[in-house]
């Protein structure tokens, strides 16, 4: 059996901002009635967080819960613990109409860091990323140029971006072009 590798295998770029492959990240999709007591119990058991509000991510570091849609959450956990945490969620959801799926190897995670991170992301995503509209803990599913992506602010100068593994090289290239030194627009 081969060892798992991230989609971008540790790629990094340093320009107007820093773009980096975040490495192997455990991701679990949980679908169901998010208001149900069993769903709330499953989320707490897997990530230690509550069910986030619309457009929110709760948690930090290797463990977080992101709102994806009215009936879907993305549970972010350490990669090595995915199977164990899927089992915890399934146990907590016993008898509930719900779905729990390991999607870790289907996705890529990048970090975008630097004082111009907000500006670089705004070049690529049709989201109001002004400080008044988008801050730490805010989460959006959107498009990044021609691909679907999800993003959130982990710090005032850092975004985490998730995309499908199949378009990870394209996402990385987009970010590199948008982050070329001297390409600041000055919007923020």
C-alpha positions in Angstrom: 0.0 0.0 0.0 1.3 3.4 -0.9 1.7 6.3 1.6 -0.9 9.1 1.2 0.3 12.4 -0.2 -1.4 15.7 -0.5 -2.6 16.9 -3.9 0.2 19.5 -4.1 2.8 17.5 -2.3 4.0 20.4 -0.1 4.1 23.1 -2.9 4.8 26.7 -1.8 4.9 30.1 -3.4 6.2 33.4 -1.9 5.2 36.6 -3.6 2.8 39.4 -2.6 1.5 36.8 -0.2 2.5 33.2 0.7 0.6 30.3 -0.8 1.2 26.8 0.6 -0.2 23.3 0.4 -1.6 22.7 3.9 -0.8 19.0 3.6 -3.0 16.0 4.4 -6.2 17.2 6.1 -9.0 15.0 7.4 -12.4 16.0 6.1 -15.7 14.4 6.8 -19.0 15.4 5.2 -22.0 15.1 7.5 -25.4 15.5 5.9 -28.7 15.4 7.7 -31.0 17.5 9.9 -28.5 19.8 11.5 -31.0 20.9 14.2 -31.5 17.4 15.4 -30.1 16.5 18.9 -28.2 13.5 17.4 -26.5 15.7 14.8 -25.4 18.2 17.4 -24.1 15.3 19.5 -22.2 13.9 16.6 -20.6 17.2 15.7 -19.6 17.7 19.4 -18.2 14.2 19.6 -16.1 14.6 16.4 -14.8 18.2 16.5 -15.7 19.4 20.0 -17.7 22.3 18.5 -21.3 23.2 18.2 -23.1 23.3 14.8 -22.0 26.5 13.2 -24.4 29.2 12.0 -24.9 29.9 8.3 -21.6 31.1 6.7 -19.5 30.3 9.8 -16.7 27.9 10.7 -16.1 27.0 14.4 -12.8 25.6 15.8 -9.2 26.1 15.0 -6.1 24.3 14.0 -6.6 20.7 12.9 -10.2 20.5 14.2 -13.1 22.6 13.0 -16.7 22.5 11.7 -17.8 24.5 8.7 -21.3 25.2 7.5 -21.7 24.0 3.9 -25.5 24.1 3.3 -28.7 23.9 5.3 -28.2 20.1 5.6 -24.4 19.7 5.3 -21.4 20.3 7.4 -17.7 19.8 6.8 -15.9 18.3 9.8 -12.2 19.0 9.7 -10.0 16.6 11.8 -6.5 15.3 11.9 -5.9 13.1 8.8 -4.7 10.1 10.8 -7.9 10.2 12.9 -10.6 10.3 10.2 -11.7 6.6 10.4 -12.0 6.8 14.2 -14.0 10.1 14.0 -16.3 8.8 11.2 -17.1 5.9 13.6 -17.8 8.3 16.4 -20.2 10.3 14.2 -22.0 7.2 13.0 -22.4 6.0 16.6 -23.8 9.4 17.6 -26.2 9.4 14.7 -27.5 5.8 15.1 -31.1 5.7 14.0 -31.0 9.2 12.5 -31.5 9.8 8.8 -28.0 11.1 8.1 -24.9 10.5 6.0 -21.2 10.5 7.1 -18.5 10.3 4.5 -14.7 10.6 4.5 -13.9 13.1 1.7 -10.3 13.7 2.8 -8.6 12.4 -0.3 -11.0 14.1 -2.7 -10.0 17.6 -1.6 -7.0 19.8 -1.4 -6.3 22.5 1.2 -4.2 25.6 0.7 -3.3 28.4 3.0 -3.0 32.0 1.8 -1.0 34.2 4.2 0.1 37.8 4.3 -1.0 41.4 4.7 -2.4 41.3 1.2 -4.2 37.9 1.5 -7.6 39.6 1.5 -6.8 41.5 -1.7 -5.4 38.4 -3.5 -8.5 36.3 -2.7 -10.8 39.2 -3.8 -9.2 39.1 -7.2 -10.4 35.6 -7.7 -13.6 35.2 -5.7 -17.0 37.0 -6.2 -17.3 37.5 -2.4 -17.3 40.8 -0.5 -14.0 40.3 1.4 -13.9 43.8 2.9 -13.0 43.7 6.6 -16.5 44.9 7.5 -18.2 42.0 5.6 -15.8 39.1 6.1 -13.7 38.4 9.1 -12.1 35.6 11.2 -14.5 32.6 11.3 -16.5 33.7 8.3 -16.9 30.9 5.7 -18.1 30.9 2.1 -18.6 28.4 -0.6 -17.9 30.2 -3.9 -16.0 30.1 -7.1 -12.3 30.9 -7.4 -12.1 31.9 -11.1 -13.5 28.8 -12.9 -13.5 26.3 -10.0 -15.7 25.7 -6.9 -13.9 26.4 -3.7 -14.6 27.1 0.0 -12.7 29.6 2.0 -12.5 31.1 5.5 -10.3 33.4 7.5 -8.3 31.7 10.2 -6.5 34.9 11.1 -6.8 38.6 10.0 -4.1 37.9 7.4 -4.7 34.2 6.6 -7.3 32.3 4.5 -7.8 28.6 4.2 -9.0 27.4 0.8 -10.5 24.0 0.0 -11.0 22.8 -3.5 -11.4 19.5 -5.3 -8.1 17.5 -5.6 -8.5 17.3 -9.3 -8.2 21.1 -9.7 -5.6 21.7 -7.0 -2.8 22.5 -9.5 -5.1 25.0 -11.2 -6.1 26.6 -7.9 -2.4 26.9 -6.9 -1.5 28.5 -10.2 -4.4 31.0 -9.9 -3.2 32.0 -6.5 0.4 32.4 -7.7 -0.7 34.6 -10.6 -2.9 36.8 -8.4 0.0 37.1 -5.9 2.8 38.2 -8.2 4.9 40.9 -6.6 3.8 44.3 -7.6 0.3 43.2 -8.5 -1.5 44.8 -5.5 -4.6 46.7 -6.4 -5.0 48.5 -3.1 -8.7 47.8 -2.6 -8.3 47.0 1.1 
